[in-house]
Amino acid sequence: MIDKVNPVVAPITPHNDPWDPIRSLRRHGKHVLTSVELTVTNLCNMRCEHCAVGESLTMTEGPRIPVADVLRRLDEVEHLETISITGGEPSLHAGTVRDYIIPVLKYARSRGVRSQINSNLTLDLDRYEMLAPYLDVMHISFNYTSAEDLHAVGFVRANHTAGYHAAATLYERMVKNTEALSRGGMFVSAESMVNYRTHEKLADIHRLIAQMGCQRHEVHPMYPSSFASGLPMLTVEQFRTAIDKLLDARDPDLWMLFGTLPFYSCSSVEEDQRILKRLRTAPNVTVRNDPDGRNRLNVNLFTGDVFVTDFSDVPALGNMHRDTLEQVFERWKQHPLQKSVDCYCPAAQCCGPNLLVVDSYYKEVDFTSCKAVV
C-alpha cells in the first residue's frame, strides 16, 4: 500500500478545486482517473423527492466489501486526487462511520488525497465530530428556507407519512449541526438544486447558508434522472433568470460554485454568453467542469459494481472484484456515450457538457464539433 505520511496539500479555495477535471486534463493532456466515489450505504432516514439515488435506497442491506480490499483498489489508481463518500446517508450508523468511513478517510489523508462526505447532517452532532480530524469537505444538500420546505420535500417518496414536528426537528438539527461544525473549522459546502421548488427562492436559501457559516455554496440545476425523473423540468431561460437573481443577492464574501450548467461558451445564444461572462467575472464565483464521465468513477461497495456515476442510467462498466478501476476507466473512454461529449475548448476552459444536460436540452447538438464564440 502507498505509504505517505501527512503529505502537504494545497488548501481548497476558488483557485484550487481538486474535483474539477480540467486540472488533470491540463497536467496529463488527457482525461485520467483522479476521483473515486464510494457508495457505502443504501440506507437513509429521509426520502427527498429530488434525491438522485432514491431508487437504490433500501430498508436493509447486506455486508460491505472489506475495507482492506477497497483500499487495495484505491492504491492502484496512480493519479488519485479525491475520494467522495456517499449513500444513502453515510453516517446513519455509528459503526459504519467508525469501522469503515474513518479508515478510508485516514487512507486519503495519509496519501494527500482530498476527501468529501455527502450527508444530510440531521443526526447527532457527535456522529460528524468523529469525522472532523480526517475529513476535508462536508457536503450537504440544502434546498430550504424553513422547516416547512423540508417537510414538503424530505419524505415525498417515503412509505409512511412524516409529521411536521418530525420534519421540523430534523431541519433544526441540520441547521444547528452546520453552524457548530462550521464554527469548529470544518469546511461545509452546502449544495442547492435549482428546480421547480427552489428557482425563485435561491436568494433566501443562499442567505441562510451564509448565516450558518458554510465555506461554500454549490448551485446545480436539477435534471430529470432516476428517482427524480418525474419532476417538472425548468427551461434554460428559467435557469438563467434564477442564477441572475441569485448573483444579484449573493454574499460576495462566500465562495459560490456552479456546476452542470445548461449553457456553454460555444452557444450562439446571446443570453448564454451574457450569463457566462457574468459568472466568469464575479468575485468568489467558479464554474466547475463536470467530473462525471471525465475523471471520476463510482463504486458500489456492496456489489463491487463500477459506474460512471452513482445515479447514471449507464449500466455498470465493470466490477472491482475482477477489474482494476483504471481498467474500467479505460473501458469508459471507449464507450460511444463518452465519445459523444468528449470535447475540450481551451479558450473557454470547458471540458464539455454533462450527459444529462445533453439528453434534456441538446439532443441534436454535436458538441465535439463546436467552438467557443469569441
N, C-alpha and C positions, 0 to 999 in steps of 0.2 A: 504494500500500500504506500502511496505517496506520503512522504514524511516531511512536512514543513512546519516549523514552529513559529506561530504568530507572524506570518509574513506581513510586511507593510502594504496596505492597500489605500488607494486614494479615497477620500470621503465622497459620499453620494451627494451630488449637487446638480443644479441645472446644466452645468458644463460637463458632468460626468454621470451618465445614466448607464450603468452596466448592462441593463436589459435591452438596450437599443441595438439591433443587429447591424447597424451601419458601422459600429466600432470595429467589429471583426471583419466586415467586408473591406473596410479601408486597410486594415492591417494585413489581411491574407490575400486580398484581391479576389475573393470569392466567399460565398456563404459557407461557414463551418459551424459545427455544433458547439455552442458555447453555453447553452442554457438547458437545464433539465427540470421538468415539473413532475413532482411526485404526488400521486393521489393516495393519501394514507388512510382515508376513511370514506365510506358511503353513508355515514350517519350524520344527521343534523337535527338540531332542536327547532328549526324553522323550515318553512316550505314557501319561499318567496316566489311570487309569480314571474319575476324576471330572472330567476336562477338559471344559469347556463347549463348546469349539470343535474337539474331536477329529476330527469328521467332515470338517472342511475342511483338516486338516493333510496336507501332501504331502511328497514326497522332492525334488522340483524345483519351481521357479517361474519365471515369465516376468518381463518388465520391469515396474517400477512406473510409475505416473503421475508425470511430472516434478514434483519438489518445488515448483517455482515455481508450477505450476498449482494445487497443493494450497493453498499459501499465499494465492493469489488468492481461492480459495473461502472460506477461513477469514476473510479480510479482509471478506467480505460479511456475516458474522454480526455483527450490530450489538452484541448483548449478550454476546458470548463471554466466559466466565469461566474455563473449564477445558478442557484438552486431555489426553486419555489416549492412550497409545501401547501397542498390544497386538499379539498374534500368535496362534499360534506364540510362539517365543522371539525378541523383537525384536533382541536383541544377539547372535544366533547368529553373524553375520558382522560383522567389524570394519568392513568397508566400508559396511554398512548404517548402523551407528552413526555413522560419521564423515561420510558423504556425504548421509544422509537424515534420521536422527533428530535429530542435533545442530542442523541448520538449522531444523527445526521447533521445537525447544526454545528456540533463540535468538529465534525469532519470538515465541514465547509470552512469554519473559522481557521482550522489548522492549515488548510490549503490556500487560504487567501481568496476563497470563493464567497461571493456575496449571497446572502440568504433572505428569503421572504416567506412569510406565512399569510395565507388568506383566512381571515377569521371574522365572525360577526361580533366578537367582543361582548357577548351577552352572558357569559359565565362568571364565576367568582374571580376576583382580581388576581388571587394568588396563582391561578392557573397560568396566567400570562406573565406574571412576575418570574415564574420558573424559567421562562424563555429568555428573559431580558439579557442575561450575560452573554448569550451566544447569537442573538438574532440581529440582523441588520435592518429589516423593514417589516413592520406590522401593517399589513394591507387589509383595510376594512371596506365594506360596502356601506355607503351612507347616502340614502336617497330620500331623506325625510326632513320635514320641518317641524314635526311634532309626533307624539305618541299615536295620534290618530292616523297619521300616514303609515306608520309601521303596522298598525292594526289592520289597515286596509290592504296591505300588500304582503305582509310577512307570513301569512298562513293560508293563502288563497288555495294552494294545492294540497293542503293537509287533509287527512281522512277524518278529521274532527274539527269542530268549531272552537276557535280560541276566543276567549272573552277579552273585553277591552282591558280589564285590570291586569291580566297576564301579559298582554302586549305592552302595556304601559310600564310594567316592571322591567321587561327586557329593554325597552327603549331607555329608561332612566339608567339602568346598569351599563348599557352601551356607552352612553354619554359620560357617565362618571368614570368608567374604566379608561376611556380615551383620554379624558382630562388627566387622570392620575398617571397613566403611562407616559403621556407627553411631558408632564412636569418632571417625571423621573428620568427624562432624557431619551426615551425610546423614539425612534423615527416612525411615526404613524402616518401612513399615506391613506387618505380616505378617497375612495372611488365613487363617483356618481355616474349612473347610467342616464343618458338622455333618451327619454321615451315619452309615451303619451301622458304619463302621470307627472313627470318631472320637468318637461321642457319649459314650462312657464314659472317654475319655482326655483330654478338653479341659483339665482342670486341669494335667495333666502337660505338655501341649503349651504351655499358657499360661506355665508356669514356664520352659520353655526359651526362649520368645520374649522373656520379660523378661530372662533371663540373657544373651541375645545383644545386648541393648541397644536393641531396637526401640523406636520412639517411640509406636507404636500397635499394638494387637491388634484386628483386624477379625474378626467372627464372623458367618457367614451360613449359615443352613440350606440344604442342597442339595436341589433338586427335580429330578425326572426330566425331562431335556430333551436332545435331540440325542444326542451321543456317550454321555452318561451315562443315557440313558433306561431302560436295563435294570437299573440298580442298585436294591437294595431301598429302599423308601421308609419313613421313620420316621413315626410317628404324631405328632400335635400334642402329645400327652401326653409322648412321649419327648423332644421338643424342649424342652418346659417343664422337665422333670427335668434335662436336660443343662445348660441355662442356669442353673438354680438352683444346681447343684453347682459350676459354673464361677464364679459370683458368690461362693459361699462361700469358694472357694480363691484368688481372684484377688489380684494385687498392686494395692492401691488407688492406688498412685502411677502406674500405667501406664494410659494412655487406652485404654478399650475402646469400640469402635464396633460396634454391632449393625445388621444390615440384613436386608431381605426376610423379616422375622419372620412367622409364620403366625397371629398373634393381634393383635387390634385393639381399640381403645377402644370400638367400637360393639358388641362382643361381649356377650352376656348370660351368658356362662360366667364364674363367679366366679373360677376359677383363672386365666383370661386376664387379668382385671382385677388380680388379685394380682401376677402376674409383671410386668405393665406398670407398676404402681406401684413395684415394686422397681427396675425399670430406670430409671424417672424420678428416683428419689431417691438412687440410688447415686452416690457421688463419682466423677468422671472416667469416667462411662459416658454414651454418647449413642446414640440410635437414629436412623439416617439414613433419611429417606424415599427411596423407590426412584427413581433418576434415569431408568431405562429407561421410555420411554413418557411421561415428564414433561418433561424438559428436555434430553435427550441423543439424539443420533443416532450411528450407526456407519457409517464409510465404508471400503469395501474398496478399497485403493489399487492394486489390480491391474486390477479391472474398472470401478471407479468407482461400483459399486452402493452405494446408501444404505439402511441398515436401521434398525429401531427399536433393536436391539441386535446385537452380534456373534454371538449364539447363538440368536436368535429364530426360531421357525417361521414368522413373518410374512414373506412374500416382500418383495423389495426394493421400496421405495416410490418410487424414482427413481434417477437416475444423475447424478453430478457433472459429466459431460461435457455434459449438456443442461439440468440443473436447478441452481438455487442451493440451498444447504442450508436456507435459510429457506423456499423453496417446498416442499421435501419435508416439512419440519416442519409446515407448514400443512396439507398433504395428510394427514398422520398425524392431526392434530387432528380431521379429519372422518371418520376411519375408525371403523367400528362397534365394533371391539375397544377402541379408545381411549375411546370414549364409554361403554362398559360399566363402566369403572373410573375415570371422570373425576369424582372427588369430592374435596372438601376439607372437613375438620372443624376449624375454628379452635379449638374447645375442646380438642381432642386434639393440635393441630398435626400432623395426619395428612393426607397427600396421596393416600390411597387405597392399595389393595392392588397387589401385583405380579401380572402376568398368570399367571405360573407357579404362584403360590400359589393363585389362584382356581381354576385348572384342576385343581390337585392336591386341594384340600380344600373349596372353596366354590362349586361349580358352580351350586348352586341359590340362592345369595345375591345379591340386588341391592344392592350396596354404595352405589349412588347415592341410595338411599332410607333409608340407615341414619344414626343419630346416636350420638354418644358417650354412654355410660352415665355419668351424673354422680352 
